[in-house]
Amino acid sequence: MNSRMGNRAVVLGGSMAGLLAARVLAESYAEVVVVDRDRLLGVRESRRGAPHTVHAHGLHARGHLIFEELFPNFTAELTEAGVPTGDLGEMRWYFNARKLRPARTGLLSVTAPRPVLEDHVRGRVAALPNVTFLEEHSVLGLTATADGGRITGVRVQRRLREDGEGGEDVLEGDLVVDASGRGSRVPAWLEELGYQRPGEERVKVDLAYTTRHYRMRPEMFDGVQSINPVASPAHPRGAFFGQVGPDKCILSLTGILGDHPPTDPEGFLEYVRSLPVPDVYEAVHDAEPLDEPVRFRFAASVRRRYERLTRFPDGLLVLGDAFCSFNPVYGQGMSVAAIEAMALREQLRREPRPSPRPFLAQVARIVDAPWEISAGGDLDFPGVEGPRTVKVRMGNAYMARLQYAATKDAAVTDGFMRVAGLIDPPTALMRPSMVARVLRHAVRRPPAGGSRSPDGRSGPVRQPSR
């Protein structure tokens, strides 16, 4: 631990971004308080404030390395508890209905159920002697100095049973970190204090996940950790089907632009049958379900441009989904939050009271690459609204060629997974050696691979009319 530089830091939100922030703040502050509206400690199921956690999640590559640094023996403890781990490039990936050539990348993916993963991390953070959790409390607003130039804490209210409310209190802090997620109220609170709201960029995808768990049989996966037919413009229905425990697997179906996977068991299975490859249907059509299908909707990716504000109060930082929330099918959220937490750690080591504007500018730079990957990829779908710059169009055309080349060349798969896992920047895919491999296999943008219509017959799967 470093010498302590502050008295108290307050973290808004106890999900993964908030836990990571609390972990690094504990090195610099005498006390760190994590505030959340839900009960957190000991919870291993999806909670009211985080309904998305019931669906498939993966901690990939860059995020995994950072978690291991912040929580030594992290992977070994999860493995001992029965959580599956595997090489990111050796999973069974399908892009445009074509199977990528497997590659041993050396990059691990951890596929624990998200609530189990959070419980494990939360337990490690809660064990720190200077971290406490203020559970079942709502945050009502920020407190500030008379001139509004510095945030001095937050107003909180105890949430009683049956949704009753307790009395209001002020929780003072030298630093407040907003990690409250995509529903963050900080933009409105800034406006109340006389500041501008940050501008927003949105990419509307109208995505829905529908998820069901099954009892696992060894033959379902044939030696791989997961089977992932990824949605593409030609095949807009996708799935993530993976092991999440010794005898349990998860199937999350994805559909965009209103083509949402059903929640009735018969409709759910028909949607599985309509996927462009048969692997998942063959595994689950006669499998034992452990629960009923559950849906989660995601309207749009949102990037808040805090770094462009000309005025911002001291004593307040923003990170995680409160800064930028990505389309979850790209699996970037936890890794980006981990990278941002490491940036916060570096900032605290340089500056006892971190200046918000340089930090927000650094978070924006961290967000640039994953936003380019996810927002640019979504704009490849004709029905997604947004500006298609020359860079976006050229990038998507090249990615189609690269994904085709990865079906022939394991080295291309390796490079692709390093970028998808946020180890390398997207520009790594434009290195001469990689371009040569791509062009060797795909001079023109290749047509989509074979598919099956919703009734199971061969043929193209069309997006529904809007």
PEMO-V961910 format. One record per backbone hydrogen bond with DSSP energy under -1.0 kcal/mol. CO is the residue of the C=O (numbers start at 1). NH is the residue of the N-H. Records with the same first field share a line. If there is no record, write none. Layout:
CO=NH  NH
//
This chain:
6=30
7=31
8=174  175
9=33
10=177
11=35
12=179
15=19
16=20
17=21
18=22
19=23
20=24
21=25
22=26
24=27
25=28  29
28=5  6
31=9
32=132
33=11
34=134
35=13
36=137
38=136
40=43
47=50
50=53
51=54
52=55
59=110
60=63
61=65
62=66
63=67
64=68
65=69
66=70
67=71
71=74
73=77
74=78
75=79
76=80
77=81
78=83
79=82
84=111
86=109
87=90
89=103
91=93
92=228
93=100
94=230
95=98
96=449
98=95
103=105
107=88
108=61
109=86
110=59
113=117
114=118
115=119
116=120
117=121
118=122
119=123
120=124
121=125
122=126
123=127
125=128
128=131
130=32
132=34
134=36
136=159
138=157
141=155
143=152  153
145=148
149=314
150=145
152=173
153=143
154=171
155=140
156=169
157=138
158=166
161=164
164=160
167=158
169=156
171=154
175=10
176=317
177=12
178=319
181=184
185=189
186=190
187=191
188=192
189=193
190=195
191=194
199=305
201=303
203=301
205=257
206=258
207=298
208=255
209=296
210=253
211=294
212=251
213=290
214=249
217=220
221=224
225=243
226=92
227=241
228=94  230
229=239
235=232
238=254
240=252
241=227
242=250
247=216
248=244  245
249=214
250=242
251=212
252=240
253=210
254=238
255=208
256=259
258=260
264=268
265=269
266=270
267=271
268=272
269=273
270=274
272=275
278=282
279=283
280=284
281=285
284=287
288=215
294=211
296=209
298=207
299=205  206
301=203
302=325
303=201
304=306
305=308
306=309
314=151
315=176
317=178
320=323  324
323=304
325=302
327=330
328=331
332=336
333=337
334=338
335=339
336=340
337=341
338=342
339=343
340=344
341=345
342=346
343=347
344=348
345=349
346=350
347=351
355=359
356=360
357=361
358=362
359=363
360=364
361=365
362=366
363=367
364=368
367=371
368=372
369=373
370=374
371=375
373=377
374=378
375=379
377=380
378=381
381=384
387=389
389=393
390=394
391=395
392=396
393=397
394=398
395=399
396=400
397=401
398=402
399=403
400=404
401=405
402=406
404=407
405=408  409
406=101
409=413
410=414
411=415
412=416
413=417
414=418
415=419
416=420
417=421
418=423  424
419=422
421=62
425=428
426=429
427=430
428=431
431=435
432=436
433=437
434=438
435=439
436=440
438=441  442
451=459
453=456
457=453
//
